[in-house]
């Protein structure tokens, strides 16, 4: 089972317990560390240092030509050598401090050889013992992104999931951190839908992965909006964060989109176009629990978009109903008779508990949507 993200933890100490050389005094975790004397190093240290220097010399040209992936692989190689020496001869923190100083002296124009970063290299090699896997996946990420994966996640499968999504969506280090903190791996592709019954298999599989359950609208604050209008305004007021939570590919079309049928007026809460799926997405917001009739009005809006707005080459419109809470059995029965592709998800303003497996979905939750729309835009029709 996927694990929850954890808070960053200090890098584990090396095996020896000898005090580190330093200048002056120590104040808790603050100190001026200095490298141990070369004479204090193990007998084979000089040969080992020469090996690492040779490895670095050999990669310098390739580092210039393909800097990121080669650098990450170089760091893995150094970390693996530290691990091997630690296992064979019990090399500890004192040796790493000396190694850092020697490497900085040998390569003054290269950054990244601090004691702390060498310990990250060791942790990186320990987390990914197979070089081929590193080369295929995490070597494509920046070193900073790899450190985020090491610090915030315990399980290899979770790290691989976020690594793949980072490459797919182009997440920065900060966005990657936010996605982990929001437990995206527990929510993506978890929304309750009728897509398998209403879409061709290939389209259904792709559409399912677009939505989450629940959606996290923590940018709305912890006080959830009590009315749909408040939720809608809040989401639009934070449209950049809302789009980030929706995921890649969503383009905002409008809010309170006016629809006139006969002598009656209707207003679509939110209208998006998904660039990858090549279809419109109508989102209806509810600040209450799901009710059996909620899908009927959404279906009418979807029909109107298909007939009046969609290009002939567009795929059929998707519907997303965001509710405060839902009964899964009721949703299943309510969607079973529909021929239109509809998804139902909850929204929340904060993840205060572990998500039950059956609620790990791909669509926004009601709490999240209400919270996001709580901001006041000054209202009115779009």
N, C-alpha and C positions, 0 to 999 in steps of 0.2 A: 504493500500500500504506500502511496506517495507520502512523503514526510512534510511536515510544516517547515517553513523557513525558520532558521534560528538566528539569534543575534550574533554579530561578529564575535568570535572568541580569540583570545590570544593564541599565537602559534605555540604549539607544545614545545617544552624545553627539550634540549638535547639530553643525552643519557648521563653525561658527567655532572658532578655537583661542585666542581672547583670554582672558586670565586673568579669573576671576570676582572681583568686588569682595568683600572680606571684612573682618572685624574680627580683629585679632591675627594669629596664625600658623596654618599648616596642618600637621596631623600625619597624614600618609597621607590617608585619606578623611574625616578629621574637620576641621571648620572652622565658623566663624560667618559664613555668607554674608550679604551685604547687597545690596540692589538697586542697580544702576548708576544713575548720575545721568541725569535726564531729558534733559539736554543731550547725552548720549552716544548717544541713541537715533537710529535712522534718521529721515529727514525726514518720512516718512509714518506714523510710529509713532502720533502723537496721533490721527490720523483712524482708524487701525486699532483703537486702544484704544477710541475712541468707538463704533465698530461693535460690538465685543464687549460693551461695557457696555449698549448698546441691546438687544442680543440677550438679555442676562441680565435686564434690566428687563422685557422683554416676556414672559418666561417665569415670572416670580416667582409670579404668581397661579396659573398652571397647576402650578407646582411644589408649591404647597400642596394643590391638589386631587388631583393624581395624581403624587405626589412621585417615586417611583422611576423609572418609565419616562421621564418628562419630564426628570429629572435626567440619566439616562444619555444621552438624545438631546442634551441641552444640552452635556454633556461631549464627545460626538462632534462636535458643531458647532464647539466651541472648538478641539478637536484638529485638525479639518479646516482651520480658518483658520490655525492655526500651520503645518500642513503646506504650505498654499498659499504663505504668506509665505516659508517656508524654501526652497521650490522657486523662487519668483520672485526673491527678493532675498537669499537666504542668511541669513535670521534664525537666530541661534544661541542658545546657553545664556544669554548676557548679556541678550538681549531677554526670554527667558522669566523670568529672575529679576526684571526690571523689571516685566513684565506681572503676575507674581504679587503684587508689592507694591502695584501700582496697583489691582488687583481687590480685594485685601483692604481697602484704604483705602475703595474705593467701596462695598463690600458687607461691612461689618464683622460683620454677623449671619449671614453665610453661610460655611460651612466648605468646604474642598475646593480652595482656590486656592493651595496651596503649589507651589513649583517642581517638586517631585517628582510631584505629582498632575497638573500641567499636562503633564509629559512622558508620564505614563500616558495622558492624553487624546490626545496626539499619536500614541502607539503604538496606541491603540484605533482611532483613525480610519484609521491606516495598515493595520491588520489587517482592517478592515471598510469598504472604500471605498464601498459602496452603502448609502445611508441607509435605503432601503426594507427591506433585509435586517436591518439593526440594529433597526428598529422592529418587525418581525415576530417576531424571535427574542431576541437578547441584551439588548434593552432591557427585557425582562421579568425579567431577573436583577438582583441587586443589583450595585452598582459593585464591591464586594469580590469577588464571584464572577467578574465579568468580568476583574478583575486576575489571579485564579488562572488563568483560561483563557489569558491573555496570557503569563504567566510560565512556565507548565508545559507548554504545547503549542505546536508549530510549525505544524501543518497546520490549514487552515480546516475541513476535513471532520471532523477530530477535535474541534475546538472546538464545532462545531455538534452533534455527537453528544452530548457531555457537557452542552451547554446544554439540549438537548431532554430528556435524562434528568433533569437537575436540576429542570426545570419539572414533569416527569411525577411524580417521586418526592418532590419537596420537599426535596432535599438542602440542608443548610447549607453554608457556605463550607468548614468543616473536613471534612465528609463528602465534598464534591466533591474536595477535595485528596486524601483517602484513596483515592477511587475512581480518580483519575488515577494515583496512585502504584502502585496495584494493577493498572494496565493493563486496566481493565474493558472498554474498547472492543475489546480483542483477544480477550476471553474470552466475552463475552455472546453467547448464541445459538449456541455452537459445539459443544455436546455431541453425541455420537454417539447417535442414537435410531432407533427404528422408528415414530415418530409418523406419518409420512406414510402408512404402510401400515395403521395401527391406529386412526387417528382421522379424523373428517371434516376436510376441508381447512382450514376456518376455525379449528377447534379445534387442529389440528396446528400451524398457523402461530403461534398464540398460545402454545401450550405450549412450542414450541421456544425462543422468546425468554425463557422463564422460567429456563432452565438455562444453566450456564456450563461451560467446560472449558479449563483446569483451575480448580478451586476453590482459593482462597488462604487457608490457615489460619495466617497468620504469627503470630497471637496465641497459638499453641501453643508458640512457640519454634522454634529451628532443629533440635532433636533430635526426629526424627519418632517417634511411638509405634510400638512393634513388635508390639502386639497390638490386635485390634479393640476389646477392652474398654477399653484405655487411650485409644484414639482417641475412643470414644463418651463416656467420662467427661469428657475434655478439652473436647469440643464443647459438652456440656451445661453444664459449669462456666463456659464463656464464651458462654452462650446469646445474649446481646445482640449480641456481635460475630459469632457464627455466623449469626444471623438477618440481620444487615446484609450478610454475604457471600452468603447465599442470595438475597437480593433482596426487593423489596416484595411483600407479599401472603401470605407464609408465617406461619402461626400454629402454635406448638409445641403438640402434643397430649401426647406422652409418649415416654419412652425405655424400652427393655426391656419393651415392652407384651406382656403375657402372652396367649398364644393356646393354647387346649386343643382338640385334635382327637382324639376317641376317648380312648385312654389315653396319648396322647403330648402333651408340653408343648413349645411353641415361644415364642420371644421376638423381637419385631420390634425392631431396633436403635433406630430413630427414626421417629416418626409425626408428620406435619404435616398441616395443612389449608390449602389455598390459597384465600384469600378471593375473588380475582378469577376464578380458573378454576372455582371451586365444586366442588372435588374433593379427596379425600385424596391425600397423597403419602407413600409408604413409602420410607424411605432405609435401605439396607443398606451397611455399612461393611466394607471389606477392607483389611488392612495388607499386602497382597501384590498380585501382578499378577492380572489378570482370567483366570478359568478358564471353560471352555465351559459347565460346569454351574451357574454362579452365578445365571443368570437363572431357573432352575426354582424354587428356594426362594423367591425374591423374587416370582415369579408366584403361588405358593401364598398368600403373605401378602396380596397384592393382591386375590386372589379372596375371602379371608376378610374383608377390610375391606369390599369391595363388598357381600357378603352379610349381614354381621353388624353393621357400624357405619354404613355410608352411609345417608343419607336417600334416599327415593325420588326426590327432585328433584336429588340430587347426580349429577355426571358420573362416569364410570368412573375408578377410582383410577389414579394414575401411579406408576411405580416409578423410583427413582434409585439406581443402584449406583455407589458411590464406591470406586475401586480405586487402588492405588499406581501402577500402570502398565497399559497395555493394548496389544494388537495390534489395529489397526483392522480388519484383514481377519477376524480371529477373531471380534471383536465383531459384525461385519456378518453373518457366517454364523450365529452363535449367536442373534441376534435375528430373523433372517429368518423362522424358523418359528413365532414367537410371535404370538398374536393380541392380546396385552396390551401397552399402551403403556409401554415401558421405555427408559430413558436410561442410558448408561454414561459416566462421566467420571472423570478422575484428580483427585487432590488433592495439593497441595504446601504446604510450610511457608514457602517463599520463592520469588520469581521471580528465578532466578539467570541466566536466559538468555532470549533472544528466543524466543517461541513459534513453532514451525513452523506453517505455515498450516493443515495438516490437523488440528492439535491444538487450534486455537482453538475451544473448545466452551463450552457453557452449563451444564455440570454440575460439581459439586465433584470434585477429584481425590482419590485415595486418600491421598496425603501430607498434603493439607490436612485431611482428615477425621481421620486418625490423630493428627495433631498437635493438633487441637482437642480431641479426646477424651482426651488424655493426662493432663489434670488429674484428681485423685482426689476424687470426690464422696462416697466412703464406700460406693459401689456398692449392689447389691441390685436386686430387681425393682421395676418401676414400679408 
